Amino acid sequence: MTDTINRIGAALSHLWVVAVMFIAWQVYVELAGFNAIVLPTPVAVFRSIFTDYHLYLDNTLRTLWVSVVGLLFGSLIGAVLGIAGWLSALASGLVSVSSIVVRSVPIVVFVPILATMMGYTVSMVVVMVALMSFFPSFVMVSSGLASLPAAANDVSQVYGATAWRKLKYVALPAALPNLFASIRLSASRAILAAMVAEFLTGIPGLGNLFLLARADLNSEIALGAAMVAAIAALIIYYIADGLEAAVNRRLT
């Protein structure tokens, strides 16, 4: 409980940076005299969020749903690939090369390919997020499996543990904190991947809301969607951070 309170306090202690940014934004817009279509003030953006909260809430829930499901699915795929590489040298070579190739392709390239294969569906967005989320999990889990203490390896060899038993009782517990760390690191990218897919395909969500708002020259709603997306990413980040801390406490 104390650790949770300390983490919340540490997060809130950084809010002064955000407050300074918003104040500078407000002053800059007022001094420059920008039209609201070009750049609205943060006060106008917040007013839009509170006035049209039902619009933001519906689209935020849609984006959060596909982001969380895709993030968990991608992290699971990455963990399975990492385990496969740990169990087999041949699989390690195949998986590593394939993962790097997929990770190197720009995110927008996958959208038309997946849309053609799966249609303009929510499932396509989930797969899109999974593709953007699996690589950190693969790298972190592989790193955790490869960095087992020498004593753990010696004990498993002395007792004649099979590779599967060694994986179950020694390797997986050691790699579990790395898995949750990868989820935390991928949180913001999951929201970004979902928004890009929604923006390019018109599937309902914050990305589509941003697209429609920009088309209507409604910069307040467009920036409001971006701001809400940033808040959603922070929420996922801190939830994953809390889960990672809980796992670390459990295993130590």
Backbone bond lengths (Angstrom), bond angles and torsions (degrees), N, CA, C in turn:
res aa  C-N    CA-C-N  psi(-1)  N-CA   C-N-CA  omega(-1)  CA-C   N-CA-C  phi
1 M - - - 1.455 - - 1.528 110.57 -
2 T 1.328 115.28 -44.62 1.468 119.57 179.77 1.518 111.24 -63.57
3 D 1.338 115.63 -39.73 1.463 119.96 179.33 1.527 110.73 -63.53
4 T 1.347 116.60 -39.46 1.467 120.66 178.74 1.515 110.76 -63.72
5 I 1.333 116.42 -43.66 1.471 120.77 178.98 1.523 110.18 -62.78
6 N 1.326 116.89 -40.20 1.465 120.22 179.45 1.523 111.21 -64.53
7 R 1.328 116.46 -38.44 1.460 120.32 179.33 1.533 110.94 -66.98
8 I 1.329 116.12 -41.90 1.467 119.95 177.62 1.520 110.21 -63.72
9 G 1.328 116.41 -42.16 1.456 119.99 178.40 1.518 112.24 -63.56
10 A 1.338 116.28 -39.83 1.466 119.96 178.47 1.520 110.81 -64.62
11 A 1.349 116.49 -38.59 1.468 120.17 179.13 1.518 110.68 -66.55
12 L 1.338 116.18 -43.23 1.472 119.70 -178.92 1.526 111.79 -68.59
13 S 1.328 116.72 -26.80 1.466 119.50 -178.22 1.524 112.28 -66.81
14 H 1.336 116.61 -18.29 1.463 120.56 179.52 1.524 112.60 -90.94
15 L 1.319 117.11 -2.45 1.461 119.63 -176.65 1.526 112.53 -67.66
16 W 1.331 117.24 -20.45 1.460 118.42 -179.50 1.530 110.71 -64.22
17 V 1.336 116.75 -30.16 1.465 120.50 177.37 1.526 110.09 -65.10
18 V 1.339 115.55 -43.31 1.466 120.48 178.15 1.519 110.37 -64.30
19 A 1.340 116.30 -41.61 1.464 120.28 179.80 1.535 111.23 -61.74
20 V 1.320 116.65 -41.61 1.470 120.47 178.18 1.528 110.57 -63.27
21 M 1.320 117.22 -40.18 1.463 121.28 179.01 1.526 111.03 -62.63
22 F 1.329 116.80 -43.40 1.463 119.98 -179.87 1.530 111.52 -67.38
23 I 1.325 116.31 -38.91 1.467 119.67 178.01 1.526 110.51 -64.13
24 A 1.341 116.28 -44.22 1.462 120.15 178.22 1.527 110.99 -62.80
25 W 1.321 116.43 -39.51 1.472 121.57 177.30 1.524 110.37 -61.28
26 Q 1.336 116.57 -46.74 1.470 121.25 -179.04 1.531 110.99 -61.62
27 V 1.320 115.87 -46.91 1.473 120.33 -177.95 1.524 110.47 -65.34
28 Y 1.322 116.96 -42.08 1.463 121.03 -178.32 1.526 111.52 -62.20
29 V 1.327 116.54 -45.97 1.468 120.13 -178.91 1.531 110.96 -64.14
30 E 1.331 116.15 -41.90 1.464 119.13 -178.89 1.523 111.49 -67.89
31 L 1.319 117.88 -39.86 1.463 120.65 179.86 1.527 111.57 -70.86
32 A 1.336 116.40 -38.11 1.469 119.77 -178.98 1.524 112.30 -78.66
33 G 1.322 116.49 -19.35 1.456 120.06 178.72 1.516 114.25 68.85
34 F 1.327 117.49 36.62 1.456 120.79 -179.85 1.524 111.38 -67.36
35 N 1.319 115.08 144.66 1.453 120.76 171.14 1.524 109.03 -69.35
36 A 1.336 117.11 149.12 1.466 120.84 -178.52 1.523 112.00 -61.57
37 I 1.326 117.72 -25.42 1.464 120.49 178.60 1.525 110.17 -69.89
38 V 1.332 116.04 -35.94 1.464 120.72 -178.87 1.522 110.68 -76.92
39 L 1.332 116.25 -54.27 1.465 120.64 -179.31 1.531 108.98 -156.19
40 P 1.325 117.47 104.35 1.465 119.83 177.22 1.524 111.21 -76.42
41 T 1.305 116.20 164.86 1.460 120.95 176.73 1.526 109.73 -78.23
42 P 1.325 117.33 157.35 1.469 118.80 176.79 1.521 112.59 -62.11
43 V 1.345 116.39 -30.54 1.468 119.65 177.21 1.526 109.95 -61.85
44 A 1.348 116.59 -42.83 1.465 120.75 178.49 1.524 111.35 -65.40
45 V 1.330 116.77 -36.84 1.461 120.44 179.41 1.528 110.54 -66.82
46 F 1.336 116.88 -45.11 1.464 120.36 178.13 1.531 110.88 -64.00
47 R 1.331 116.39 -37.80 1.458 119.57 177.54 1.523 110.52 -61.74
48 S 1.335 115.94 -39.81 1.462 120.47 178.10 1.522 111.05 -63.51
49 I 1.342 116.79 -41.10 1.468 120.59 -179.06 1.527 110.89 -63.25
50 F 1.340 116.49 -43.93 1.463 119.49 -177.97 1.527 111.92 -75.50
51 T 1.325 117.20 -33.15 1.463 119.97 -179.34 1.526 111.38 -72.14
52 D 1.338 116.47 -44.41 1.466 121.55 -178.62 1.525 110.71 -105.81
53 Y 1.322 116.56 41.46 1.462 120.30 -174.17 1.522 112.27 -58.63
54 H 1.354 117.82 -34.24 1.457 120.55 -179.25 1.528 111.02 -63.09
55 L 1.339 116.05 -35.52 1.466 120.68 179.00 1.526 110.62 -67.29
56 Y 1.319 115.92 -45.78 1.465 120.64 179.28 1.526 111.28 -67.87
57 L 1.327 116.71 -40.79 1.461 120.60 -176.03 1.520 110.94 -62.95
58 D 1.332 116.88 -46.26 1.461 120.65 -179.12 1.526 111.24 -60.66
59 N 1.334 116.31 -48.20 1.465 119.84 -178.43 1.522 112.09 -70.56
60 T 1.329 117.49 -33.73 1.465 120.41 178.09 1.524 111.37 -65.38
61 L 1.324 116.66 -42.71 1.463 120.20 178.91 1.524 111.15 -62.85
62 R 1.345 115.98 -38.31 1.465 119.16 178.34 1.534 110.77 -64.16
63 T 1.329 115.70 -46.64 1.470 119.69 -178.78 1.524 111.39 -68.10
64 L 1.320 116.94 -39.91 1.464 120.14 178.35 1.525 111.17 -62.62
65 W 1.324 116.78 -40.97 1.467 120.73 -178.97 1.532 111.17 -60.38
66 V 1.325 116.24 -53.21 1.468 118.59 -178.08 1.522 110.94 -67.53
67 S 1.333 117.33 -31.83 1.462 120.23 179.85 1.521 111.55 -67.53
68 V 1.331 116.40 -46.38 1.472 120.47 -178.41 1.522 110.77 -67.32
69 V 1.346 117.10 -45.47 1.460 120.51 179.71 1.528 110.34 -62.88
70 G 1.341 116.68 -46.09 1.461 120.26 178.85 1.514 112.26 -64.69
71 L 1.340 116.94 -37.96 1.465 121.14 178.91 1.524 111.12 -63.64
72 L 1.328 116.79 -45.91 1.463 120.51 179.73 1.527 111.10 -67.34
73 F 1.332 115.92 -41.52 1.464 120.45 179.10 1.528 110.66 -63.43
74 G 1.326 116.13 -45.94 1.463 120.08 179.26 1.515 112.41 -64.97
75 S 1.337 116.33 -39.18 1.464 119.71 178.59 1.516 111.09 -65.59
76 L 1.337 116.61 -37.41 1.463 120.28 177.59 1.527 110.70 -65.65
77 I 1.341 116.10 -43.02 1.468 119.48 177.71 1.525 110.54 -60.94
78 G 1.334 116.58 -45.36 1.457 120.22 179.30 1.520 112.28 -61.18
79 A 1.340 116.75 -39.58 1.458 120.44 179.45 1.529 110.66 -66.23
80 V 1.336 116.55 -42.48 1.470 120.44 179.24 1.526 110.51 -63.34
81 L 1.328 116.72 -41.98 1.465 120.03 178.48 1.532 110.82 -64.75
82 G 1.335 116.25 -39.29 1.463 119.75 177.40 1.514 111.93 -63.17
83 I 1.333 116.77 -40.42 1.469 121.04 178.23 1.525 110.39 -66.40
84 A 1.337 115.97 -41.45 1.472 119.69 178.50 1.519 110.99 -61.08
85 G 1.323 116.71 -41.16 1.460 120.36 177.74 1.510 112.64 -66.77
86 W 1.337 116.95 -31.48 1.466 120.88 179.09 1.528 111.35 -72.73
87 L 1.334 115.54 -34.00 1.457 120.20 -177.79 1.519 113.24 -79.38
88 S 1.347 117.10 -28.25 1.465 120.17 -174.59 1.519 110.15 -138.91
89 A 1.329 116.03 129.12 1.462 120.77 178.12 1.529 110.69 -65.67
90 L 1.326 116.98 -37.57 1.461 120.85 178.54 1.527 110.68 -64.33
91 A 1.326 116.08 -46.03 1.455 120.21 178.42 1.529 111.00 -63.70
92 S 1.323 116.29 -35.46 1.467 120.56 179.11 1.516 111.11 -60.17
93 G 1.343 116.66 -44.67 1.461 119.89 179.27 1.513 112.20 -64.95
94 L 1.318 117.18 -44.25 1.462 121.34 -178.85 1.527 111.40 -66.41
95 V 1.335 115.32 -45.59 1.462 119.90 -176.84 1.518 111.06 -67.86
96 S 1.318 117.63 -42.41 1.468 120.78 -177.99 1.516 111.57 -61.60
97 V 1.315 117.40 -47.20 1.467 121.00 -179.71 1.516 110.76 -63.74
98 S 1.336 116.72 -46.38 1.462 120.74 -179.02 1.525 111.22 -62.12
99 S 1.317 116.70 -41.10 1.470 120.60 -178.96 1.516 111.37 -65.31
100 I 1.314 116.73 -41.94 1.464 120.56 179.66 1.524 110.96 -65.15
101 V 1.342 116.63 -39.43 1.465 120.40 179.04 1.523 110.27 -63.21
102 V 1.341 116.97 -47.81 1.463 121.23 -179.98 1.525 110.46 -62.66
103 R 1.327 116.45 -41.10 1.478 120.68 -178.09 1.516 111.03 -68.15
104 S 1.329 118.14 -27.02 1.468 121.64 -176.44 1.525 112.58 -80.87
105 V 1.325 117.68 -17.31 1.469 120.71 -178.29 1.529 109.18 -78.00
106 P 1.340 118.77 131.12 1.473 120.96 177.92 1.520 111.70 -57.15
107 I 1.299 116.04 146.37 1.455 122.15 -174.34 1.523 112.57 -59.87
108 V 1.349 117.00 -35.92 1.465 119.73 -175.80 1.525 112.43 -69.51
109 V 1.321 117.85 -18.65 1.467 120.85 -179.49 1.531 110.33 -69.32
110 F 1.334 116.83 -33.48 1.456 119.98 -176.86 1.523 112.83 -73.18
111 V 1.325 117.55 -26.64 1.469 120.12 -173.33 1.523 112.59 -59.01
112 P 1.346 120.18 -55.94 1.480 118.38 -179.69 1.524 113.26 -63.85
113 I 1.345 116.59 -32.83 1.467 119.64 179.46 1.522 110.68 -65.70
114 L 1.330 116.03 -49.18 1.463 120.04 -179.50 1.521 111.44 -67.94
115 A 1.343 117.13 -36.13 1.463 120.38 179.21 1.519 110.85 -64.12
116 T 1.336 116.49 -37.64 1.463 120.49 177.98 1.526 111.03 -68.46
117 M 1.320 116.81 -39.20 1.460 121.00 -177.14 1.531 112.22 -77.28
118 M 1.332 117.31 -40.06 1.463 121.26 -171.22 1.525 113.78 -112.10
119 G 1.340 116.45 -12.11 1.448 119.07 -175.55 1.523 111.01 85.71
120 Y 1.325 115.92 173.31 1.463 121.14 -178.85 1.531 108.61 -85.71
121 T 1.318 115.33 76.42 1.457 121.94 -174.45 1.529 110.60 -124.97
122 V 1.324 114.47 166.04 1.459 120.20 176.75 1.528 110.49 -64.62
123 S 1.330 116.47 -33.83 1.461 120.14 178.77 1.518 111.38 -60.69
124 M 1.336 116.24 -35.78 1.463 119.77 178.17 1.529 110.78 -63.41
125 V 1.328 116.77 -39.92 1.466 120.32 178.73 1.524 110.23 -65.91
126 V 1.336 116.89 -40.23 1.473 120.69 178.36 1.521 110.59 -60.37
127 V 1.327 116.66 -45.09 1.468 120.86 178.69 1.523 110.44 -63.81
128 M 1.314 116.16 -38.26 1.469 121.53 178.26 1.538 110.26 -60.16
129 V 1.318 115.46 -46.72 1.474 119.88 178.97 1.527 110.40 -64.57
130 A 1.328 116.29 -40.18 1.470 120.09 179.66 1.518 111.32 -61.47
131 L 1.324 117.07 -40.51 1.466 120.71 179.36 1.525 111.63 -63.76
132 M 1.329 115.95 -33.02 1.454 119.75 179.83 1.537 112.83 -83.66
133 S 1.334 116.66 -11.81 1.468 120.10 -174.05 1.523 114.33 -108.14
134 F 1.336 117.64 -14.96 1.464 118.19 -171.45 1.528 112.72 -75.31
135 F 1.339 117.89 -29.20 1.460 119.55 -172.11 1.535 113.04 -65.76
136 P 1.344 119.78 -46.74 1.472 117.89 176.73 1.521 112.44 -58.37
137 S 1.335 116.85 -38.61 1.464 119.97 177.98 1.524 111.03 -64.10
138 F 1.312 116.11 -43.64 1.473 120.48 178.74 1.529 111.16 -59.51
139 V 1.326 116.40 -46.63 1.469 120.74 -178.28 1.524 111.34 -66.57
140 M 1.342 116.85 -46.51 1.458 120.23 -176.14 1.528 111.86 -68.26
141 V 1.330 116.86 -42.84 1.469 119.44 179.28 1.525 110.18 -66.54
142 S 1.326 116.81 -41.70 1.469 120.10 177.17 1.518 110.55 -59.94
143 S 1.330 116.41 -40.71 1.464 120.59 179.12 1.522 110.91 -65.09
144 G 1.338 116.41 -42.12 1.459 119.48 179.30 1.519 112.36 -64.72
145 L 1.331 116.64 -39.88 1.460 120.54 179.49 1.525 111.92 -68.66
146 A 1.332 115.51 -33.41 1.467 119.79 -177.25 1.525 112.85 -80.12
147 S 1.316 117.21 -15.03 1.470 120.38 -175.08 1.523 111.94 -107.91
148 L 1.325 116.70 34.71 1.463 119.77 177.65 1.524 109.94 -65.82
149 P 1.317 117.71 143.07 1.468 120.24 177.33 1.534 110.58 -60.30
150 A 1.322 115.91 143.56 1.463 120.42 -179.90 1.522 111.48 -59.54
151 A 1.329 116.58 -34.92 1.469 120.40 -179.54 1.523 111.04 -63.71
152 A 1.347 116.40 -37.75 1.467 119.93 179.77 1.523 110.58 -65.00
153 N 1.325 116.58 -40.84 1.467 120.43 176.62 1.528 111.58 -63.36
154 D 1.334 115.58 -42.37 1.471 119.59 -179.21 1.528 111.18 -63.56
155 V 1.337 116.74 -43.93 1.469 120.38 -178.74 1.522 110.76 -63.68
156 S 1.333 116.26 -42.87 1.472 119.39 -179.70 1.524 111.27 -64.79
157 Q 1.322 117.17 -35.06 1.459 120.19 178.29 1.522 111.13 -71.09
158 V 1.328 116.55 -39.41 1.464 120.69 179.86 1.518 110.94 -61.53
159 Y 1.319 116.78 -40.99 1.465 120.84 -179.07 1.530 112.47 -86.59
160 G 1.330 116.97 4.13 1.451 120.43 176.67 1.512 114.50 65.43
161 A 1.301 117.17 35.02 1.464 121.04 -178.85 1.524 110.45 -68.75
162 T 1.310 116.32 137.00 1.460 120.46 175.18 1.528 109.20 -72.43
163 A 1.328 115.16 168.79 1.469 119.38 -179.81 1.515 111.25 -60.80
164 W 1.339 117.27 -38.07 1.471 120.26 -179.78 1.520 111.89 -68.87
165 R 1.347 116.59 -39.86 1.468 118.86 177.75 1.524 111.41 -68.39
166 K 1.314 115.85 -38.10 1.461 119.69 176.37 1.525 110.39 -63.34
167 L 1.335 116.54 -38.72 1.462 121.19 177.42 1.521 110.63 -64.36
168 K 1.328 116.08 -45.28 1.466 120.54 -174.91 1.524 112.86 -69.47
169 Y 1.326 116.90 -43.85 1.460 119.62 -170.79 1.530 114.34 -98.62
170 V 1.336 117.21 -18.74 1.465 119.33 -175.89 1.526 112.09 -119.85
171 A 1.334 116.57 -54.14 1.466 120.34 -171.28 1.522 112.80 -72.50
172 L 1.334 117.12 -48.41 1.461 119.65 -176.97 1.534 112.91 -61.82
173 P 1.331 119.20 -46.33 1.470 117.90 176.73 1.527 112.95 -58.67
174 A 1.343 116.66 -33.98 1.461 119.78 179.90 1.522 111.73 -72.23
175 A 1.338 116.48 -30.58 1.462 120.39 -177.04 1.523 113.37 -90.26
176 L 1.329 117.44 -13.31 1.467 120.44 -175.65 1.529 113.60 -59.44
177 P 1.347 119.84 -44.16 1.473 118.50 176.86 1.528 112.33 -59.59
178 N 1.318 117.46 -35.69 1.463 120.37 178.33 1.521 111.58 -65.32
179 L 1.329 116.78 -34.45 1.458 120.38 178.03 1.522 111.00 -62.89
180 F 1.324 116.95 -45.30 1.452 120.03 179.74 1.524 111.65 -70.13
181 A 1.326 116.48 -31.03 1.466 119.67 174.57 1.523 110.27 -64.18
182 S 1.330 117.14 -38.28 1.465 120.83 179.35 1.532 110.88 -66.98
183 I 1.333 116.71 -37.11 1.468 120.23 176.70 1.517 110.08 -63.15
184 R 1.319 116.36 -41.96 1.472 119.87 178.02 1.519 111.08 -62.49
185 L 1.324 116.97 -42.66 1.462 120.72 -178.20 1.528 111.98 -69.06
186 S 1.329 117.01 -28.54 1.465 120.80 -176.71 1.523 113.34 -90.59
187 A 1.317 118.05 -2.27 1.466 120.93 -173.96 1.518 112.16 -58.35
188 S 1.326 117.31 -49.90 1.463 120.25 -177.26 1.523 111.44 -68.03
189 R 1.334 117.34 -35.91 1.467 120.81 179.04 1.525 111.22 -68.27
190 A 1.334 116.72 -29.70 1.460 119.65 178.17 1.527 110.50 -65.44
191 I 1.321 116.69 -44.96 1.466 120.88 177.52 1.524 109.73 -63.18
192 L 1.322 117.13 -43.04 1.458 121.41 -179.87 1.521 111.31 -61.94
193 A 1.332 117.41 -45.83 1.461 121.09 -179.70 1.521 111.19 -62.15
194 A 1.333 116.66 -41.75 1.469 120.19 178.59 1.522 110.89 -63.66
195 M 1.328 116.85 -42.64 1.464 119.91 -178.91 1.528 112.00 -67.35
196 V 1.318 117.02 -38.21 1.466 120.15 178.18 1.525 110.00 -63.58
197 A 1.334 117.15 -44.08 1.461 120.80 178.83 1.520 110.90 -63.15
198 E 1.317 117.15 -42.91 1.468 120.94 178.79 1.520 111.30 -66.16
199 F 1.313 116.39 -38.63 1.464 121.52 -179.71 1.529 111.14 -64.36
200 L 1.322 116.63 -41.75 1.463 120.90 -174.83 1.529 113.74 -84.07
201 T 1.323 116.85 -20.98 1.470 119.34 -175.83 1.527 113.70 -111.02
202 G 1.322 117.82 -15.99 1.461 119.70 -178.14 1.514 114.25 82.45
203 I 1.332 117.34 9.30 1.460 120.99 176.57 1.532 108.50 -70.18
204 P 1.347 118.42 134.49 1.471 121.13 -176.07 1.522 113.12 -54.26
205 G 1.314 115.70 138.80 1.452 122.96 -179.83 1.516 109.62 157.30
206 L 1.316 117.09 -175.28 1.456 120.95 -178.73 1.527 112.22 -64.00
207 G 1.325 117.32 -34.77 1.458 120.45 178.49 1.516 111.56 -63.74
208 N 1.324 116.71 -43.34 1.461 120.82 178.28 1.525 110.92 -69.20
209 L 1.321 116.94 -36.81 1.465 120.84 176.22 1.521 110.44 -60.78
210 F 1.322 117.01 -43.02 1.465 121.46 177.19 1.523 110.68 -61.43
211 L 1.332 116.48 -43.23 1.465 121.32 179.91 1.522 111.44 -61.22
212 L 1.327 117.21 -48.79 1.464 121.35 -177.93 1.528 111.25 -66.02
213 A 1.329 116.16 -38.03 1.461 119.57 179.78 1.525 111.43 -65.99
214 R 1.320 117.35 -41.04 1.466 120.71 178.47 1.529 110.61 -66.64
215 A 1.336 116.73 -36.87 1.464 120.09 178.47 1.524 111.17 -65.49
216 D 1.329 116.92 -32.13 1.473 121.70 178.35 1.522 112.21 -89.53
217 L 1.323 117.13 6.15 1.471 122.86 -178.23 1.532 111.85 59.64
218 N 1.323 115.63 30.60 1.463 121.12 178.77 1.527 108.20 -99.98
219 S 1.323 115.39 82.88 1.464 120.23 -175.34 1.518 112.43 -67.77
220 E 1.320 117.39 -25.15 1.461 119.92 -179.76 1.520 110.89 -64.99
221 I 1.331 116.55 -46.41 1.463 119.68 178.77 1.528 110.46 -69.97
222 A 1.337 117.29 -37.45 1.468 120.53 179.63 1.529 110.51 -61.04
223 L 1.325 116.48 -48.84 1.465 119.60 179.00 1.521 110.78 -70.13
224 G 1.330 116.75 -31.06 1.456 119.73 175.70 1.516 111.33 -62.81
225 A 1.344 117.04 -41.08 1.459 120.88 177.29 1.525 111.10 -62.77
226 A 1.336 116.17 -41.58 1.462 120.19 178.60 1.528 110.75 -65.04
227 M 1.336 116.66 -39.05 1.456 120.72 -179.04 1.531 111.07 -68.29
228 V 1.324 115.95 -42.59 1.465 120.07 178.40 1.526 110.31 -64.66
229 A 1.336 117.31 -37.87 1.460 120.94 177.81 1.529 110.59 -62.55
230 A 1.322 116.94 -40.15 1.467 120.45 178.21 1.527 110.81 -64.00
231 I 1.325 116.37 -40.58 1.465 120.16 178.12 1.520 110.46 -65.20
232 A 1.346 117.16 -41.48 1.465 121.42 178.39 1.522 111.02 -61.35
233 A 1.337 116.72 -41.30 1.464 120.70 178.49 1.529 110.89 -63.51
234 L 1.337 116.73 -39.69 1.465 120.07 177.99 1.522 111.43 -65.21
235 I 1.330 116.64 -38.01 1.462 120.04 178.93 1.526 110.28 -62.02
236 I 1.335 116.21 -48.31 1.470 119.69 178.89 1.521 110.41 -61.44
237 Y 1.327 116.56 -40.55 1.466 121.46 -179.26 1.526 111.21 -59.38
238 Y 1.337 116.50 -48.42 1.459 119.43 -175.48 1.528 111.80 -74.17
239 I 1.338 117.80 -29.30 1.460 119.81 173.61 1.528 109.83 -65.05
240 A 1.337 116.01 -46.33 1.468 119.91 177.82 1.524 111.06 -63.19
241 D 1.334 116.61 -37.04 1.463 120.70 178.37 1.521 110.61 -63.36
242 G 1.333 116.52 -41.14 1.462 120.29 177.98 1.519 111.84 -66.03
243 L 1.335 117.38 -40.33 1.466 120.96 177.85 1.525 110.72 -64.88
244 E 1.329 116.12 -39.96 1.465 120.27 178.24 1.527 110.69 -62.22
245 A 1.330 116.70 -42.84 1.464 120.31 179.46 1.528 110.77 -65.40
246 A 1.345 116.55 -38.79 1.469 120.21 179.25 1.525 110.92 -65.09
247 V 1.333 117.23 -40.91 1.458 121.10 178.58 1.523 110.60 -64.81
248 N 1.321 116.11 -42.71 1.477 119.82 178.84 1.532 111.51 -61.72
249 R 1.336 116.44 -40.60 1.461 119.20 178.48 1.528 111.03 -65.98
250 R 1.336 115.33 -36.79 1.449 120.16 -178.71 1.527 112.57 -66.90
251 L 1.339 115.14 -35.59 1.467 119.92 -174.53 1.512 113.75 -92.16
252 T 1.335 117.58 -7.31 1.483 119.99 -178.81 1.524 110.45 -111.74
